[in-house]
Amino acid sequence: MSEHDVTAPAADESARVEQVAKAGETSRGGLLSGATGRNLGLVIALVAICAFGVITAGERFASIDNVLTILRLASVLGVISIGMTFVITGGGIDLSVGSVIGLASVWASTLATQTMAEDLHWTIMVLCALGVGIGAGLINGVLIAYGKVVAFIATLAMLVSARGLAEIIARRQTQIVRVDPFLDFFRSSPLGVPMLVWIFVLVSVAGWVLLNRTTFGRRTIAVGGNPEAARLAGIKVKRHTMYLYALCGLTAGIGGVMMLGRTTAGSSTNGQLYELDAIAAVVVGGTLLIGGRGTIVGTFLGVLIFTTLSNVFTQNNLSISAQAIAKGVIIVVAVLLQQRIAERSRAGT
C-alpha cells in the first residue's frame, strides 16, 4: 500500500477546495511533507524494534504464533486509529472512542440482542454495535459542530457518559457471548490469518482510499488546514465535522464488535484507555495534531510499532509501568519533532 500526498488534486474536485487543501499542505510541509520519507522512518523504527525483540527474546518473539498474536492485538486499536486519523486530520480530537467500544460491546451482548441474533441472524449484534458507535459519534459531532462545544470537552463528556451507561446496562457484570455463529466467524482464520486482522486490513484500505482518493478526504484536509478558507471555498464545515465524528464513532463500533469476537464477552471495561493509544499511534504515524495533514499508512505503521513494542516488553518480562513510560516518551518525542519541523517550515516560507 503505497502512500501519496493526501492533497494531490483530483479531476472531479473543485478548484477552490484543491487550492485550500494545497495551502494547508504548503504551510505545514517542510521535511515531513514527503510521505515516502515519513513512512520509511516508521518502517526503520519497526524493523529496529523487531530486531531488538529477536535479539532479546529469540524464537519466542520470532515465531509465527507470536507474530499473529501481535497482529491480532493490533487489530482493534488499528481500526479505531483509522477513525481517529480522520478526526485529527480535520482539526479535532476524540477522547471517547475507548468508552464507546465498551458501550457497543455491552449493548451488542445483552440478552435481548443475543436472543434476536439467535432468532434472526448473528449480524444483528454487529448492526447493534455499529449503531451505538455511529450514534455516539453523531452526538459528539452535533455538540462540537453546531453546539460549538470544544472537542476536548464534548468527547470527554462522552467518555464518562458512555462508560457509565455501559456499567448500568451490564450491571457491572461481564456478559458472555453465546451466539456460536458470531464466535465462529470472528474466530476463523481465512488463509491462516485471523479474521480480526483481515478486518483491520480492510478498514485500513478503505480509510486510505477515502482520505486519498475522494472529495471527502480532500475536504477533511481543507477543514483541518484552514476552516475559514474551507468555508469560503464552499465546504459546509459544520456538516463535514459532524460526519468526521460519526465516522470515528463507526470505527469505534467496529472495534466493539471485534472486541466481542476476541474476548467472547461484553464488558464496560472493554476499550479502557484505547483512546490514548489511538491518539499516540496517529501522532507517531505522522498525522499533525493541529490538523491539515493525515496519513493512513503512517497510522497503520504507528499501531504496529506500539503493539510490537508492548509485545517485546512482555516477552522480556518488563512491567506494564515500563511500557507506559516508553509510550509516553515516544509520544513526547513525536510531538516535539512535529513542532520543530512546523517551526522550520514557517521560517522557510
Buried (B, 14 or more C-beta within 10 A) or exposed (E): EEBEBBBBBBEEBBEBBBEBBBBBBBBBBBEBBEBEEBBEBBBEBBEEBBEBBBEBBEEBBEEEEBBBBBBBBBBBBBBBBBBBBBBBBBBBBBBBBBBBBBBBBBBBBBEEBBEBBBEEBBBBBBBBBBBBBBBBBBBBBBBBBEEEBEBEEBBBBBBEBBBEBBBEBBEEEBBEBBBEEBBEBBBEEEEEBBBBBBBBBEBBBEBBEBBBBBBBBBBBBBBBBBBEBBBEBEBBBBEBBBBBBBBBBBBBBBBBBBBBBBBBBBBBBBBBEBBBBBBBBBBBBBBBBEBBBBBBBBBBBBBBBBBBBBBBBBBBEBEEEEBBEBBEEBBEEBBEBBEEBBEEBEEEE
